[in-house]
Amino acid sequence: MIDFRSDTVTKPTQAMREAMRNATVGDDVYGDDETINTLEKTAANLVGKEAALFVPSGTMGNQIAIMVHTSPGDEIILGQGSHIKNYEVGAASALSGVGYHLVPDDGGHLEEEATLRGIRGENIHFPKTTLILSETAHSSGKVAPLKTLEVIGRIAKDHGIAHHLDGARVFNAAVALGEDVKEITRHVDSVMFCLSKGLASPVGSILAGSKPFIEKARKYRKMLGGGMRQAGVLAAPGLISLNTMCKRLNKDHENAEYLAKRLYELGGFEVDLTARDINMVFVRTKTHDLDMIANTLEKQGILLGGYKGDYMRLMTHNDIRKEDIDTLIEALHAIIQ
Ligand SMILES: Cc1ncc(COP(=O)(O)O)c(C=O)c1O
C-alpha cells in the first residue's frame, strides 16, 4: 500500500525494530526503565526544558498539561480550529472541568487581539483564565511565525497565565521555519510533541516543561492509567526518532512540494498555497469526483484519506518516496482522462 492518509501511518524502521529488540527495560512506574529515562532526558534537552515525560499519545500529553495548568471552573483560551477543541473528544471539559474561550486561528496561530480580549479580568462573576493553548504546526498545515508565538507568550506572561504548545508536529514547524526547535518552545511553559507521526515511532509522545510541572504531570499520567511498566521497548524507537528522524523531515516537506506541483499540473486540482508549510497538501477540486477517485485508487493499493466533499488532504512521510508520488500521479491521470 502507498498510504497518503496521514503521517501517523508510518511503520517503525528496521533500526527501530532492532532497537526495540535490544532495549534495556525496567519498571517505569518505579523510575527503573533506563531507556525511558534516557528518552525523557534527551527530549527535554532538545526542546530546552528542565524535564520531560513519555506518554502513550499526543492527546494524553495535551490533556495532562491542561490538568496541571488549570483548576475546575477555569477558562482556557484556544483556537477555533485547534486539535484540542475539535479532535480530543471534549476531554478538557470532561477531565479538567474547564470552559473554552475560542479565538480565530485561521492563519495557523491565535489571533493576538482576540487572545488579549479573551482574558477575563478580576470580577466576582468571571471564571479565571489560567491557560492559553497554541498549536504549531497547526492541523491546517500552517506554521505560526516565531513573532506570533512570542507575542502570545508575552501576553500570557504579562497576565500570569500558562502557555502550552500542542506541538504534535513541532519538529516539522522548526524545519519549515529553518530554526532550531528551541526557538519555538522558548515561548511556552510546556510543550507536547509526538514521536509517532512524522518521526515514525510506533507509539508515544513527549510532554516537557519545568521540573515541578513534570512531577505533577507524572501523577496525572498515573491517574489516567498511562503509567507504563517495561515500556523501554517503546522508548527505544523514540530515541531514534529524536536522534535521526528529526533530521530527515525536510525530505517529507520537499516531497509534499513535489506532490503539490504534480497535482496542480494534472489540472482540475487547486492546491491551497496558504497551507503549504509542512508535509501536508490540501487540494480542492470542482471537476473531479473524490469519492470515485479514492475508491478506484484503493483497488490499486493507493490510499487517500482526509477528504470531505471537494476538499482533500494528502500527507508525505518516511514511507512515501518520490517514486510513490509518481505512481499516484500516473494512476490519477489514468482515472481522470
Ligand atoms: C495537532 C495535533 N495535536 C494532537 C494530536 C493527538 O495525537 P494522538 O493521535 O497521538 O493522540 C494530533 C494527532 O493527529 C494532532 O494532529
The ligand as an ORCA input file, in Angstrom:
! r2SCAN-3c Opt
* xyz 0 1
  C      -2.125     18.861     16.210
  C      -2.362     17.552     16.895
  N      -2.390     17.513     18.232
  C      -2.600     16.361     18.910
  C      -2.777     15.175     18.246
  C      -3.075     13.931     19.051
  O      -2.128     12.933     18.945
  P      -2.528     11.388     19.222
  O      -3.205     10.908     17.990
  O      -1.210     10.741     19.480
  O      -3.423     11.365     20.418
  C      -2.773     15.167     16.843
  C      -2.994     13.899     16.110
  O      -3.148     13.844     14.912
  C      -2.552     16.380     16.146
  O      -2.547     16.437     14.811
*
